[in-house]
Amino acid sequence: ITSRMEVLLEIKAKYVAYAASTLSLVTIFLCYFLAVSQGHVPVWLPMISDCAIFPPEEYIFRVGIIVSAVLLNVNSVLMLFYQNSRNEGITCFDKFAYSMATLGCAGLMVVGAVNEVENNTIHSTGAVIFFACYEIYNLSVTFGMWNWHGSNSTNIIVKLCLSVYGLIALILFAFMSSNWGKYGTYIAICEWTGTVAIVLFNMTFVFEYGDDLNIAAVLNSSSASQSLPQVVKQPMYHFSPPSVPAYYPMYTIPAMIPPESLYYPKISPQENSIYVNSYPSFPPK
């Protein structure tokens, strides 16, 4: 088990971001093409959830989205530790952003586990939690990184554009949902593009991780170790009590027992002759 864990920790951190983003997009578009080919949805433009109602696409969607949610959460954990290494400690703002990512991933798992036909209320609640919480997370991370890179960084500009667009798409989605019949296609466009924006935002973490940073290096950042109490190893000294003949009792004697019983236990005459001849008198007179 230890060797397997070591192998996992040696994986490059950027591969986690790539895996989470790629699996999400592949799952969504594969289910879309399967649903269209089977005649389950129109070509232009179904909701993403409409592509996960009938088999075989519903099985692929369920597994792919749940695994993607787990990977997205792992990616947010790595980013939290990376922020710790840059900020010399995890701030309350960082913890708040991570909690939003965790809630968003939980909502995404609900979306994958329960489709809109099985229970539309649960499915829709999971979708709202995912989009709302993850948009807050994206904006929070972007705001935090602004102090690192500055407004002139291409990385920050990309993150900012994706975050702002995702927020606009979410607002339009909520506004147009009041008249689904009139704005159905526009709602679907907001859902598709907003989802892609969230996924691509997670992929931009590769700029922070770089090419050489692995999972172990992120989790064991120098600042994280400095925040922990240092354990100073002291030499261990062992001592042995003075050698005492085996016939002397090694247990505690109650106070009411006469003191001489400490030195002269009841033994046979034969044993006594051996002890007397082999050892000096004890205690010394």
PLY file of the C-alpha trace (Angstrom):
ply
format ascii 1.0
element vertex 285
property float x
property float y
property float z
element edge 284
property int vertex1
property int vertex2
end_header
0.00 0.00 0.00
2.86 2.36 0.83
4.55 1.81 -2.52
1.30 2.49 -4.35
0.81 5.70 -2.40
4.34 6.77 -3.25
3.64 6.17 -6.93
0.50 8.34 -6.73
2.38 11.12 -4.97
4.97 11.15 -7.74
2.31 12.05 -10.34
2.74 15.54 -11.74
0.22 17.97 -10.29
-0.60 19.32 -13.73
-1.85 15.88 -14.78
-4.58 16.10 -12.13
-5.79 19.36 -13.66
-5.63 17.87 -17.15
-7.43 14.69 -16.09
-10.25 16.51 -14.29
-10.87 18.90 -17.18
-10.46 16.39 -19.99
-12.67 13.73 -18.42
-15.42 16.28 -17.80
-15.45 17.54 -21.38
-15.10 14.08 -22.94
-17.99 12.75 -20.84
-20.32 15.62 -21.74
-19.60 15.66 -25.47
-19.57 11.87 -25.78
-23.00 11.67 -24.16
-24.21 14.45 -26.44
-23.09 12.61 -29.59
-24.57 9.33 -28.37
-27.89 10.98 -27.51
-28.05 12.70 -30.90
-27.14 9.53 -32.79
-29.85 7.59 -30.93
-32.43 10.29 -31.63
-32.88 11.04 -27.94
-32.19 14.77 -28.26
-32.14 17.31 -31.11
-28.86 18.46 -32.59
-29.47 22.12 -31.60
-29.47 22.57 -28.71
-30.35 20.26 -25.83
-29.56 20.87 -22.21
-26.60 18.89 -20.96
-28.84 17.00 -18.57
-31.08 15.94 -21.49
-28.13 13.93 -22.81
-28.10 11.73 -19.70
-31.61 10.31 -19.55
-31.64 7.21 -21.74
-29.14 4.35 -22.09
-26.40 3.99 -23.10
-25.39 7.61 -22.50
-26.90 7.76 -19.02
-24.42 5.15 -17.74
-21.42 6.94 -19.23
-22.65 10.27 -17.88
-23.17 8.90 -14.38
-19.72 7.36 -14.05
-17.84 10.10 -15.91
-19.39 13.03 -14.04
-18.97 11.51 -10.59
-15.31 10.68 -11.23
-14.81 14.15 -12.70
-16.25 15.70 -9.55
-13.76 13.75 -7.43
-10.85 14.86 -9.63
-12.02 18.47 -9.55
-12.06 18.35 -5.78
-8.56 16.86 -5.70
-7.46 19.67 -7.98
-8.90 22.24 -5.58
-7.06 20.56 -2.68
-3.77 20.84 -4.56
-4.47 24.50 -5.31
-5.20 25.10 -1.61
-1.78 23.72 -0.66
-0.19 25.67 -3.48
-1.76 28.85 -2.12
-0.36 27.90 1.27
3.16 27.81 -0.18
2.71 31.25 -1.76
0.93 32.95 1.13
3.10 31.41 3.85
-0.01 29.93 5.41
-3.60 29.14 4.51
-5.81 32.18 5.04
-9.49 32.17 5.98
-10.22 33.43 2.48
-8.46 30.39 0.99
-10.43 28.05 3.25
-13.68 29.73 2.22
-12.82 29.31 -1.47
-11.96 25.64 -0.95
-15.26 25.04 0.90
-17.11 26.48 -2.08
-15.24 24.13 -4.42
-16.08 21.16 -2.21
-19.77 22.06 -2.13
-19.73 22.57 -5.89
-18.18 19.15 -6.46
-20.77 17.58 -4.17
-23.51 19.23 -6.25
-21.91 17.93 -9.43
-21.90 14.40 -8.03
-25.62 14.73 -7.34
-26.14 15.87 -10.95
-24.35 12.78 -12.19
-26.05 10.36 -9.80
-29.68 11.52 -10.26
-30.95 12.53 -13.69
-33.84 14.93 -14.25
-36.36 12.18 -15.00
-35.64 10.22 -11.84
-36.00 13.28 -9.59
-35.88 16.71 -11.17
-35.88 18.53 -7.82
-32.76 16.77 -6.55
-31.06 17.04 -9.95
-31.79 20.75 -10.29
-30.70 21.48 -6.71
-27.38 19.76 -7.37
-26.92 21.77 -10.58
-27.61 25.09 -8.83
-25.16 24.24 -6.04
-22.49 23.28 -8.57
-22.75 26.40 -10.73
-23.19 28.89 -7.88
-20.48 27.53 -5.60
-17.96 26.99 -8.35
-18.39 30.49 -9.71
-17.69 31.84 -6.24
-14.63 29.60 -6.07
-13.33 30.75 -9.46
-13.69 34.40 -8.56
-12.10 33.86 -5.14
-9.06 32.08 -6.58
-8.67 34.73 -9.27
-8.83 37.51 -6.71
-6.26 35.75 -4.52
-3.85 35.21 -7.40
-4.13 38.83 -8.49
-1.70 39.73 -5.71
0.80 37.13 -6.90
1.03 37.76 -10.61
-0.38 41.24 -11.03
-2.94 42.39 -13.58
-0.45 42.11 -16.45
-0.12 38.33 -16.18
-1.67 36.38 -19.06
-2.60 33.63 -16.65
-4.62 36.02 -14.49
-6.29 37.59 -17.52
-7.42 34.15 -18.73
-8.71 33.22 -15.27
-10.50 36.55 -14.93
-12.19 36.24 -18.34
-13.38 32.70 -17.60
-14.64 33.67 -14.14
-16.49 36.77 -15.32
-18.05 34.98 -18.28
-19.16 32.11 -16.04
-20.78 34.59 -13.67
-22.57 36.36 -16.54
-23.79 33.02 -17.92
-25.09 32.05 -14.48
-26.97 35.34 -14.07
-28.51 35.08 -17.54
-29.42 31.46 -16.89
-31.26 32.42 -13.70
-32.98 35.38 -15.37
-34.20 33.49 -18.45
-35.34 30.45 -16.49
-38.56 32.29 -15.71
-39.65 31.81 -19.35
-38.25 28.49 -20.50
-40.40 28.29 -23.60
-39.16 31.60 -24.94
-35.50 31.40 -23.94
-34.93 27.64 -23.99
-32.13 27.72 -26.56
-30.38 30.65 -24.88
-30.60 28.88 -21.54
-28.94 25.84 -23.07
-26.18 28.04 -24.53
-25.56 29.55 -21.10
-25.39 26.10 -19.52
-22.98 24.68 -22.11
-20.65 27.66 -22.20
-20.78 28.19 -18.45
-19.84 24.55 -17.86
-16.96 24.73 -20.33
-15.74 27.93 -18.65
-15.63 26.22 -15.25
-13.78 23.21 -16.66
-11.24 25.35 -18.51
-10.68 27.43 -15.38
-9.54 24.30 -13.58
-7.21 23.50 -16.46
-5.46 26.86 -16.05
-3.99 25.59 -12.77
-1.27 23.94 -14.87
0.32 27.39 -15.14
0.81 27.39 -11.36
1.88 23.77 -11.07
4.44 23.95 -13.87
6.10 20.94 -15.47
8.09 19.55 -12.55
5.85 19.98 -9.51
4.41 16.66 -8.36
1.65 15.96 -5.86
4.08 15.20 -3.03
5.89 18.50 -3.55
2.61 20.44 -3.43
1.37 18.73 -0.27
4.75 19.04 1.46
5.36 22.70 0.72
8.08 24.39 2.75
5.75 26.88 4.37
3.40 24.11 5.41
6.22 22.35 7.20
7.31 25.59 8.85
3.86 26.12 10.27
4.08 22.81 12.13
5.90 22.48 15.45
9.42 21.17 14.99
10.16 17.95 16.80
13.73 17.79 18.10
14.90 14.25 18.53
16.71 13.76 21.82
19.04 10.83 22.46
17.45 8.02 24.40
19.36 6.91 27.48
18.67 3.51 28.91
19.94 2.32 32.24
19.65 -0.91 34.10
19.23 -1.24 37.86
22.10 -2.69 39.85
22.38 -6.40 39.63
20.49 -8.05 42.43
20.64 -11.77 43.24
17.64 -13.64 41.99
16.55 -14.75 45.39
15.89 -11.22 46.61
12.25 -10.25 46.11
11.64 -7.69 43.34
8.14 -6.73 44.33
6.85 -4.06 46.68
6.43 -5.16 50.26
3.69 -3.57 52.40
4.87 -1.49 55.30
3.48 -3.83 57.96
5.81 -6.65 56.90
9.03 -6.71 58.96
12.01 -5.23 57.09
14.08 -8.36 57.47
11.68 -10.17 55.12
13.09 -7.98 52.35
16.47 -9.61 52.67
15.73 -13.07 53.98
12.87 -14.62 52.01
11.63 -18.03 52.93
13.68 -20.59 51.03
14.69 -24.13 51.59
17.84 -24.96 53.56
19.46 -26.45 50.49
18.92 -23.24 48.50
20.09 -21.16 51.43
23.40 -22.99 51.62
23.97 -22.36 47.94
23.14 -18.64 48.20
25.22 -18.14 51.31
28.25 -19.73 49.71
27.76 -17.94 46.38
26.94 -14.36 47.41
28.13 -12.00 50.09
25.85 -11.12 52.91
23.12 -8.64 52.05
22.64 -6.07 53.32
26.26 -5.44 54.35
26.78 -5.43 58.06
0 1
1 2
2 3
3 4
4 5
5 6
6 7
7 8
8 9
9 10
10 11
11 12
12 13
13 14
14 15
15 16
16 17
17 18
18 19
19 20
20 21
21 22
22 23
23 24
24 25
25 26
26 27
27 28
28 29
29 30
30 31
31 32
32 33
33 34
34 35
35 36
36 37
37 38
38 39
39 40
40 41
41 42
42 43
43 44
44 45
45 46
46 47
47 48
48 49
49 50
50 51
51 52
52 53
53 54
54 55
55 56
56 57
57 58
58 59
59 60
60 61
61 62
62 63
63 64
64 65
65 66
66 67
67 68
68 69
69 70
70 71
71 72
72 73
73 74
74 75
75 76
76 77
77 78
78 79
79 80
80 81
81 82
82 83
83 84
84 85
85 86
86 87
87 88
88 89
89 90
90 91
91 92
92 93
93 94
94 95
95 96
96 97
97 98
98 99
99 100
100 101
101 102
102 103
103 104
104 105
105 106
106 107
107 108
108 109
109 110
110 111
111 112
112 113
113 114
114 115
115 116
116 117
117 118
118 119
119 120
120 121
121 122
122 123
123 124
124 125
125 126
126 127
127 128
128 129
129 130
130 131
131 132
132 133
133 134
134 135
135 136
136 137
137 138
138 139
139 140
140 141
141 142
142 143
143 144
144 145
145 146
146 147
147 148
148 149
149 150
150 151
151 152
152 153
153 154
154 155
155 156
156 157
157 158
158 159
159 160
160 161
161 162
162 163
163 164
164 165
165 166
166 167
167 168
168 169
169 170
170 171
171 172
172 173
173 174
174 175
175 176
176 177
177 178
178 179
179 180
180 181
181 182
182 183
183 184
184 185
185 186
186 187
187 188
188 189
189 190
190 191
191 192
192 193
193 194
194 195
195 196
196 197
197 198
198 199
199 200
200 201
201 202
202 203
203 204
204 205
205 206
206 207
207 208
208 209
209 210
210 211
211 212
212 213
213 214
214 215
215 216
216 217
217 218
218 219
219 220
220 221
221 222
222 223
223 224
224 225
225 226
226 227
227 228
228 229
229 230
230 231
231 232
232 233
233 234
234 235
235 236
236 237
237 238
238 239
239 240
240 241
241 242
242 243
243 244
244 245
245 246
246 247
247 248
248 249
249 250
250 251
251 252
252 253
253 254
254 255
255 256
256 257
257 258
258 259
259 260
260 261
261 262
262 263
263 264
264 265
265 266
266 267
267 268
268 269
269 270
270 271
271 272
272 273
273 274
274 275
275 276
276 277
277 278
278 279
279 280
280 281
281 282
282 283
283 284
